[in-house]
Amino acid sequence: MHGWVLERRLAWTGAVVVAVLCVTADALPADRQAAVEAIVTNSAVDLRPNFDKWGLDRRSQGDRGTCSVFTVTGAMEYALASRRGRGTALSVEFLNWASNDVTGEANDGGFFSDLWKGFVRHGICTEADCPYREAFDARLRPSDRAFARSRGLRTVGFQLHWIKPWDVTTGLTDAEFAAIKATLRRQWPVCGGFRWPKEVKWNDGVLGMAPPEGVYDGHSVLLVGYRDDPDQPGGGVFLIRNSGRGLADGAMSYEYVRAYMNDALWIDCGS
């Protein structure tokens, strides 16, 4: 008779309590096992040590409107590093150009969906082959070397998975909220587009809540973990990597994310 063990780790104000549930494989049918696995889960996930281990530095978008490009590029860098075991800085500038080439527009930044279409057509090169510029240049065209490198990276197996397609009129359903936490538990960061406060306030590193009339569309960040905490609005916080002004490593309450997340996706990299 073979047993299996599930652990739940509860982090309250720095203390960690471990509850262990032991059952045998014969004790529960397959559907009940799945139900138990869905209930007994880690209450805290933090992917930031993976970024640090792979040398994936935090980068700033400066005064440009490229938050979505930084967010998608960050997810791709993480996916590639998880396969190779080392980090490679990918080009935000090239992906921004690729999106504009597909849409026929000249925007600094864009929707997650358009950025992905740009990648599908052109791939992505390294930061060294097409460095990020202080100001947007609509006339920019990447070099031949950048195109050569981008074709190689297009074939490494990046895959995009939607959790919530863009909709500025809704927040998250319970299923979408659960899917985001499940994705983070599987060690994948989540790209998020948000309605953002017109007046940003950080309370001990957590983005302050705002009423509907106090937000605009919007800003994108990469969700890199979460922590259940009954003292936080909604019962916990998501950890974020933020390329915009403010905290590069901050947090957003569950309440805020449920109310104002416009779209969500994650990216992995096949073998």
N, C-alpha and C positions, 0 to 999 in steps of 0.2 A: 504494500500500500504506500503510494507516494503522496507526500503532503506538499502544500505550497504555502507561502507566507506573504502577506501583504502588510506594508507598514504605512502608518499615517504620521506625518511629522507636523506638529502644531507649534508654531513660533509665536509666542506672546512676549512682547517687550524683552526680546533677547533670549528668553528661556526656551528650551526645546524639550517637548514631551513626545515620546515615541510610543504609540499604541500598536501592538502586534496582534494580528488576527491570524490564527492558525486553523486551517481546515484541511481535510484530506481530499484527494481527487475523487474518491468514491463518495464523499459526503454530500457533494453538490452536483447536480446535473450541469451541463455546459451553459444553459441559459442563466442559471442562478449564479454560476461563477462569474459570468460577464456582468451581471447586475452588481455583485459584490465589488468587482474591480472598478466599476463605474462610481461606486460610492466611496470606497476607501482610497483616497488619493493624497498626494503630497499637497500640503497647504502653502508651500512656498517654492518658487523656482527662480533661479538667477543665472542667466546665460552670460553675464558680463565677464566672468572669469574665462570663458571660452574665447571671447573677443580679445582679451588681454593675452591669453596663452598663444593665440595665433598672430599677435601683433597687428590687430586691426584697430587702428587709432581712431579716435573721435575726430571728425572734421566739421568745419564751420562753413555754412553757405554764404557768409558775409551779408552784403546788402542785396543779394539777388533772391529771386523768388523760386528757388530750386529745391525746396524742402522735399517734394515728392520724389525728385530724382535722387537726392541723397538717401532717402528712405529705401527705395527699390535697390539702389546700388549697394547699400549696406546689407540688405538681405542676400543679394547675390554674392557679395564678398564672403559672408558667413557660410553660405551653402558650398561655395568653392573650397573654402578652407576646411570645412568638415570632411570633404573628400580627400584633399591633398595633405592635410595635417599641418598646413602653414598658410599664412595670410598673404593675399595679393591685393594691392590697392587697385580698384577698377575705376574707370574714367566716368565721372559724373558728366563731364563736358561732352564726351562722345555720345552717351545715352540721351542727353538732352538734344543734341543734334539729330540723332537717329529718329527720335520721336517727331521732331519738326519735319524731317524729310518725309515721314509717312503721312502726317496730317496735312502737309502743304502749308503749314503756318510758320510763324516766327515768334514763338513764345518762349519765355524763360521759365521753364518748368512745365508741368502738364499732368494730366490724369494718369493714374497707375496703368490703366488699360492702354493708353497711347504709348506710354513708355515701353510696355511689353511688346506692342506691335513694332516699335522701333527696334527692339532687340531681335525679334524674330526675323526681321528683314536684314539687319546689318550686324547683329552681334554686339559685342562690347570689347573694348581694348583696355589695356592697363592705364593707370593714371599717368605713368611716365610717358606713354605714347601720345596722350592728348590731355595735357594738364588743365586743371580747373583755372578759369580766368576770374579776375576781380570783377570784371564787368561783362555783360552779355554782348556777344558780337553776332548779329544775325547773318553776317557774311562768312562766318567761319566754315571751313570745310576741312575735315581731318586729313592728315597726311596719308600717303600710300602705305607707310609702315603701320599706321594705326589701323587702316583697313585690313592689312594682312593679318595683324594680330587679332582683330575682331572676328575674322572668319574662323580662326582656330577656336576661340572661346565660345563661339556660337554652337559648336558641336560637342561641348563637354557634358551636356545632358541637363541643363537647367529646365526646371518645370515649375509652372505657376499654378497655385491652387487658391481659388476664391473661397472665402468664408462669407463675405457680404459684398456683393457688387455695389457700386456707388449709388447712394440715394441720400440726398441732403435733407429729405423731409422726415426721415426716420432715424431712430437710434438702433440699438441691438435687440434682437429677440433673445429669449432665454437660451435657445439652441445655439445661436451665434456666439453669445457670451461664453457658453460652455465649450464651444469649439475652439475659441481663442485660447482658453486655459489649457485645453487638451493638447493643442499644437505646441504651446510652450513647454508642457510636460514632456513632449516628445523631442524637446531640445531644438525647436525651430523658432526663430523670432518671427513676429507678425508685423507686417506693414499696415499702418493705420492712418487714414485721412480723417480729420476732425473739424467740426466747427470749433473755433478757438475764441477765447475771451478777448473782447475789445480792450479791456484793461486787465493785463496779466498780473496775477498775484500768486506768489509761491509761499505756502505755509509749511515751514520745516521741510522744504524740498518737495511738497505735494502741490500740484496745480490747484488753485482755488476754483470752486464751483461758480458758475455764472447763470443768470436767468436767460431764457431764450432770446430776449431782446438785447442781451449783453454779449452775444457771440456773433461771429461772422464765419463765412466759408472761405478759407480756413487754413489749416496747417497740418502737415504730415510728420509723423515721428515713427520710430521703430520700437515696438514693444519687445522687451528683452527679459521679461520675468514678471512675477506677481507675488504678492504676499497677502494672505488672508489676515485681516485685523479688524475685530469688531469695533474698535475705536475710530475707524475711518468710515467716511460716508459710503454706504453701500456694502460695507463689510470687508474692505481691503483696498489695495492699490496695485496698479501695474507699473513696473519699472520701464523707463524709456531712455532711448538715446535720441537726443534732440540736436539737429544741426542748426537750428535757428537761435535767436537771441534768448537769453535766460539760461537756465540750468542745462548743461549738456547731459548730465545724469540726474534726472528728476523722477517724479512719479505722478501718476494720475489716479484719482480715486475710482473705484468701481462705479460709483454713482455717475461721475462725469463721463466715463467711457460708455456706459449703457445709454446715456442720454444723447451724446453728441458724436458718436463714431459714424462717419459717413460710409466708409468702405474698409474692408479688411482682406488681406491675402497673405500667403506665405510662399516661399520659394525653396525648393530643394535642388539637389544636383545628383543625377543618377550615376551609377558606376560605369 
